[in-house]
């Protein structure tokens, strides 16, 4: 597989075109941790604004400036390189004094604040991300685009993993296939984790695409595994639950798809049959994940687009503001709204992490 499949669109292929990320300032991301720093401890929680830089590089630069090992710097999520992003890092300094960040100006990032904290940040340990995106050279009638935005705000979008997960030109998919054929060929732990994530994302997106095509991405199938909104708590739906359709319609619960691996999937009936059929079509990845003993999990099929607001600065420039929970991709929202002039536009270099 040398390119990404064209996964199904919930509202049809968008008729509008737009340019995305003409400059980094057109794609702004503000990380929301959902908690306050302790004010004491061996770690320092640092808030950083970066422009045109990837997260791992900034982490290494912070470690160098503080005179500590790179592995003693952690973060909750990777953020896109071709963007302006505000995110957090923790540095394990122990009793060592932190450096004077104001004396370390850098053209690609700056430290906005720092405070002592008791624990290191771990991947996924954030509430979500707030986005402000500017789309330029937008084509088509404004009223039609306004109606589509209202639909996205009301109904949400399919919760696809973004193209960032699959690498440039979907190269990570071929790499994952080679890895499963010879697991010893990849020794680096971070690279192995990346390829396992690629395989899980490919299966999940393929299941979701089938559900979108069948019109069931936002409703429950027989044997559905549902996830409570705002949490990762799941339960198997039962036919006798008369309240479930209304709970699904109001967004209180969401249908889920598989993050493939070993263990109890919980899905049954029609939901399980569909997932098994898709997994069989991608057997090299499904078997590879099982052989690597990756534990299965679930992910919501539907992504609510919270606090979605927009304004047309002129008939060809659209500014969007919205909030997404941890693990969600802004590209999942954009793909239901507009088509980029260039298929590579908007992909980014780093993924928002789940």
C-alpha positions as CSV (number, residue, x, y, z in Angstrom):
1,X,0.0,0.0,0.0
2,X,1.8,3.1,-1.3
3,X,-1.0,5.6,-0.6
4,X,-3.8,6.1,1.9
5,X,-7.2,4.7,1.0
6,X,-9.9,7.2,0.4
7,X,-12.0,6.7,3.5
8,X,-15.8,7.4,3.4
9,X,-17.1,10.9,4.0
10,X,-20.1,11.4,6.3
11,X,-21.6,14.3,4.4
12,X,-20.3,13.6,0.9
13,X,-17.1,14.9,-0.7
14,X,-16.9,18.6,0.2
15,X,-17.5,20.7,-2.9
16,X,-15.4,23.6,-1.5
17,X,-11.6,24.0,-2.0
18,X,-9.3,25.9,0.4
19,X,-5.7,26.4,1.1
20,X,-4.6,25.2,4.5
21,X,-1.5,26.3,6.4
22,X,-0.2,28.9,4.0
23,X,1.8,30.1,7.0
24,X,2.3,28.5,10.4
25,X,0.1,31.2,12.0
26,X,-2.9,29.8,10.0
27,X,-2.8,26.7,12.2
28,X,-2.7,27.5,15.9
29,X,-3.1,24.9,18.6
30,X,-3.3,25.6,22.3
31,X,-2.9,22.5,24.6
32,X,-5.4,22.2,27.5
33,X,-4.0,20.1,30.3
34,X,-7.1,20.2,32.5
35,X,-5.1,20.5,35.7
36,X,-2.9,23.0,37.5
37,X,0.7,22.6,38.5
38,X,1.4,21.6,42.1
39,X,3.8,24.4,42.7
40,X,6.3,22.1,44.3
41,X,8.2,18.9,43.4
42,X,11.3,17.7,41.4
43,X,9.8,18.4,38.0
44,X,9.3,21.8,36.3
45,X,6.2,22.2,34.2
46,X,7.1,24.5,31.3
47,X,4.7,26.1,28.9
48,X,6.2,26.7,25.5
49,X,5.1,28.4,22.3
50,X,6.7,27.0,19.2
51,X,6.6,27.9,15.5
52,X,7.8,25.6,12.7
53,X,9.4,23.1,15.1
54,X,8.5,19.6,16.1
55,X,7.8,18.5,19.6
56,X,10.7,16.1,20.0
57,X,13.2,18.6,18.8
58,X,12.0,21.2,21.3
59,X,12.2,18.6,24.1
60,X,15.8,18.0,23.2
61,X,16.6,21.7,23.1
62,X,15.0,22.2,26.6
63,X,17.1,19.4,28.0
64,X,20.2,20.9,26.5
65,X,19.4,24.3,28.0
66,X,18.7,22.8,31.4
67,X,21.8,20.5,31.3
68,X,19.8,17.3,31.8
69,X,19.3,14.2,29.7
70,X,16.8,14.2,26.9
71,X,14.9,11.3,28.5
72,X,14.2,13.5,31.5
73,X,12.0,15.8,29.4
74,X,8.4,14.6,28.7
75,X,5.3,15.9,27.2
76,X,1.6,15.0,26.9
77,X,1.2,15.1,23.1
78,X,3.0,15.8,19.9
79,X,1.9,18.9,18.0
80,X,2.2,19.7,14.3
81,X,5.4,21.2,13.1
82,X,3.9,23.5,10.4
83,X,1.9,25.5,13.0
84,X,2.1,27.8,16.0
85,X,1.4,25.7,19.1
86,X,1.4,26.2,22.8
87,X,2.1,23.0,24.8
88,X,3.6,21.8,28.0
89,X,6.7,19.9,29.0
90,X,8.0,18.6,32.3
91,X,11.8,18.6,33.1
92,X,13.1,16.5,35.9
93,X,15.5,18.8,37.7
94,X,15.4,17.4,41.2
95,X,16.8,20.0,43.5
96,X,18.7,21.7,40.7
97,X,17.7,25.3,40.0
98,X,16.0,25.9,36.7
99,X,17.7,28.1,34.1
100,X,16.7,31.6,33.3
101,X,14.6,31.0,30.3
102,X,14.5,34.7,29.3
103,X,18.2,34.5,28.6
104,X,17.7,31.7,26.1
105,X,15.8,33.2,23.2
106,X,15.3,30.9,20.2
107,X,13.7,31.8,16.9
108,X,11.6,28.6,16.8
109,X,10.3,28.5,20.4
110,X,10.0,30.5,23.6
111,X,9.2,29.6,27.2
112,X,6.0,31.3,28.3
113,X,5.9,30.1,31.9
114,X,7.4,27.5,34.3
115,X,6.3,26.2,37.7
116,X,7.4,23.3,39.9
117,X,5.3,20.1,39.7
118,X,5.4,16.7,41.4
119,X,4.8,14.4,38.4
120,X,6.1,14.0,34.9
121,X,3.8,14.5,32.0
122,X,2.8,11.3,30.2
123,X,1.5,10.9,26.6
124,X,-2.2,11.4,26.5
125,X,-2.4,13.2,29.9
126,X,-4.3,16.2,28.7
127,X,-7.9,17.3,28.3
128,X,-7.6,18.3,24.7
129,X,-6.5,21.0,22.3
130,X,-8.1,24.3,21.2
131,X,-7.6,25.1,17.5
132,X,-7.8,28.3,15.5
133,X,-7.4,27.6,11.8
134,X,-7.4,30.1,8.9
135,X,-8.5,28.7,5.5
136,X,-7.6,30.9,2.5
137,X,-8.7,31.1,-1.2
138,X,-11.9,29.3,-0.3
139,X,-14.1,28.5,-3.3
140,X,-17.8,28.1,-3.6
141,X,-20.9,29.7,-2.1
142,X,-20.5,31.0,1.5
143,X,-24.1,30.0,2.4
144,X,-23.4,26.3,1.5
145,X,-20.2,26.3,3.5
146,X,-22.1,27.8,6.4
147,X,-24.7,25.1,6.3
148,X,-22.0,22.4,6.3
149,X,-20.4,24.0,9.3
150,X,-23.7,24.0,11.2
151,X,-24.0,20.3,10.4
152,X,-20.5,19.6,11.8
153,X,-21.3,21.5,15.0
154,X,-24.6,19.7,15.4
155,X,-23.6,16.1,14.3
156,X,-19.9,15.9,14.8
157,X,-17.5,14.1,12.3
158,X,-16.1,10.6,11.9
159,X,-13.2,10.2,14.4
160,X,-10.6,9.2,11.8
161,X,-6.9,9.1,12.7
162,X,-5.3,11.8,10.6
163,X,-2.8,11.3,7.8
164,X,0.0,12.2,10.2
165,X,-0.3,8.7,11.7
166,X,0.7,7.1,8.4
167,X,3.7,9.1,7.4
168,X,4.5,11.0,4.3
169,X,2.9,9.3,1.2
170,X,1.6,6.7,3.7
171,X,5.1,5.3,4.0
172,X,4.6,4.0,7.6
173,X,2.1,1.5,6.3
174,X,4.7,-0.3,4.1
175,X,7.2,0.0,6.9
176,X,4.8,-1.6,9.3
177,X,4.2,-4.5,6.9
178,X,7.9,-5.1,6.6
179,X,8.3,-4.9,10.4
180,X,5.6,-7.6,10.9
181,X,7.4,-9.8,8.4
182,X,10.6,-9.5,10.3
183,X,10.1,-7.9,13.8
184,X,13.9,-8.0,14.5
185,X,14.4,-5.6,11.7
186,X,13.3,-2.7,13.9
187,X,15.1,-2.4,17.3
188,X,14.3,1.1,18.3
189,X,11.5,1.1,20.8
190,X,10.0,4.4,19.6
191,X,10.0,3.2,16.0
192,X,8.4,0.0,16.9
193,X,5.7,1.8,18.8
194,X,5.1,4.1,15.8
195,X,4.6,1.1,13.5
196,X,2.3,-0.6,15.9
197,X,0.2,2.6,16.1
198,X,0.1,2.8,12.3
199,X,-1.3,-0.7,12.0
200,X,-4.0,-0.1,14.7
201,X,-4.9,3.2,13.1
202,X,-5.2,1.6,9.6
203,X,-7.6,-1.1,10.9
204,X,-9.6,1.4,12.9
205,X,-10.0,3.9,10.0
206,X,-11.0,1.0,7.7
207,X,-13.7,-0.1,10.1
208,X,-14.9,3.4,10.6
209,X,-15.0,4.0,6.8
210,X,-17.3,0.9,6.5
211,X,-19.5,2.2,9.2
212,X,-19.7,5.7,7.5
213,X,-20.5,4.1,4.2
214,X,-23.3,2.1,5.8
215,X,-24.6,5.1,7.8
216,X,-23.9,3.5,11.2
217,X,-21.0,5.6,12.4
218,X,-23.3,7.5,14.7
219,X,-25.8,4.8,15.6
220,X,-25.5,1.4,17.4
221,X,-25.3,-1.9,15.6
222,X,-26.4,-5.1,17.2
223,X,-23.6,-6.1,19.7
224,X,-22.3,-2.5,19.7
225,X,-19.7,-1.4,22.2
226,X,-20.6,2.1,23.4
227,X,-18.3,4.7,25.0
228,X,-19.6,7.3,27.4
229,X,-19.0,10.9,26.2
230,X,-16.0,12.5,28.0
231,X,-14.5,9.3,29.2
232,X,-13.0,6.0,28.0
233,X,-15.6,3.9,29.8
234,X,-17.3,1.3,27.5
235,X,-20.2,-1.1,27.7
236,X,-21.9,-3.5,25.4
237,X,-25.3,-2.4,24.2
238,X,-28.3,-4.6,24.8
239,X,-31.4,-4.7,22.7
240,X,-33.6,-4.2,25.7
241,X,-32.1,-0.7,26.4
242,X,-34.9,1.5,25.1
243,X,-33.0,4.7,26.1
244,X,-29.9,3.9,24.0
245,X,-31.1,5.4,20.7
246,X,-31.9,8.7,22.4
247,X,-28.6,8.7,24.3
248,X,-26.8,8.0,21.0
249,X,-28.7,10.8,19.2
250,X,-27.9,13.4,21.9
251,X,-24.2,12.5,22.1
252,X,-24.3,11.0,25.6
253,X,-22.7,7.8,24.2
254,X,-20.9,7.0,21.0
255,X,-20.4,3.8,19.0
256,X,-16.8,2.5,19.0
257,X,-14.4,0.7,16.8
258,X,-11.4,-1.5,17.6
259,X,-7.9,-0.6,18.4
260,X,-6.8,-4.1,17.3
261,X,-4.9,-6.5,19.5
262,X,-5.2,-9.4,21.8
263,X,-7.9,-9.8,24.5
264,X,-11.6,-9.4,24.9
265,X,-13.0,-7.0,22.3
266,X,-16.5,-6.9,23.9
267,X,-18.1,-6.5,20.4
268,X,-20.7,-9.0,19.4
269,X,-23.3,-9.6,16.7
270,X,-23.3,-7.4,13.6
271,X,-20.6,-5.0,15.1
272,X,-18.2,-7.9,15.7
273,X,-18.9,-9.4,12.3
274,X,-18.1,-6.2,10.5
275,X,-14.9,-5.7,12.4
276,X,-13.7,-9.2,11.7
277,X,-14.4,-8.8,8.0
278,X,-12.3,-5.7,7.9
279,X,-9.5,-7.2,10.0
280,X,-9.4,-10.2,7.6
281,X,-8.9,-7.8,4.7
282,X,-5.9,-6.4,6.5
283,X,-4.7,-9.7,8.0
284,X,-1.0,-8.9,7.9
285,X,-1.6,-6.0,10.3
286,X,-4.2,-7.7,12.5
287,X,-2.0,-10.9,12.9
288,X,1.1,-8.8,13.4
289,X,-0.5,-6.9,16.3
290,X,-1.7,-10.1,17.9
291,X,1.7,-11.7,17.5
292,X,3.3,-8.7,19.2
293,X,0.8,-9.1,22.0
294,X,-0.6,-5.6,21.8
295,X,-3.7,-5.3,24.1
296,X,-6.9,-4.4,22.3
297,X,-8.8,-1.3,23.2
298,X,-11.7,0.8,21.8
299,X,-12.0,4.2,20.3
300,X,-15.1,6.3,19.7
301,X,-16.3,6.4,16.1
302,X,-17.9,9.8,16.4
303,X,-16.0,13.0,17.2
304,X,-18.0,15.9,18.6
305,X,-16.6,19.3,17.5
306,X,-17.0,21.3,20.6
307,X,-17.2,25.1,20.8
308,X,-17.2,25.3,17.0
309,X,-17.4,28.9,15.8
310,X,-16.4,30.6,12.6
311,X,-16.3,33.8,10.7
312,X,-15.8,34.8,7.1
313,X,-13.1,37.5,7.1
314,X,-14.0,37.9,3.4
315,X,-15.7,35.6,0.9
316,X,-12.4,33.7,0.4
317,X,-11.0,33.6,4.0
318,X,-12.6,31.5,6.8
319,X,-11.4,31.4,10.4
320,X,-12.4,28.4,12.6
321,X,-12.3,28.0,16.3
322,X,-13.0,24.7,18.0
323,X,-12.0,22.3,20.8
324,X,-11.2,18.6,20.4
325,X,-10.5,16.0,23.1
326,X,-7.1,14.3,23.5
327,X,-6.4,11.9,20.7
328,X,-8.5,13.6,18.1
329,X,-7.3,15.2,14.9
330,X,-8.2,18.6,13.4
331,X,-7.7,17.0,10.0
332,X,-10.8,14.8,10.7
333,X,-12.8,18.0,10.9
334,X,-11.2,19.7,7.9
335,X,-11.7,16.7,5.6
336,X,-15.5,16.9,6.1
337,X,-15.4,20.7,5.4
338,X,-13.2,21.4,2.5
339,X,-10.8,19.8,0.0
340,X,-7.2,21.2,0.0
341,X,-5.9,22.4,-3.3
342,X,-2.9,20.2,-2.7
343,X,-3.4,16.7,-1.2
344,X,-0.3,17.2,1.0
345,X,-1.7,20.4,2.5
346,X,-2.7,20.2,6.2
347,X,-1.1,16.8,6.9
348,X,1.6,18.2,9.2
349,X,4.6,16.4,10.6
350,X,3.5,15.5,14.1
351,X,0.2,14.0,15.2
352,X,-2.0,15.1,18.1
353,X,-1.5,12.1,20.4
354,X,-4.1,9.8,22.0
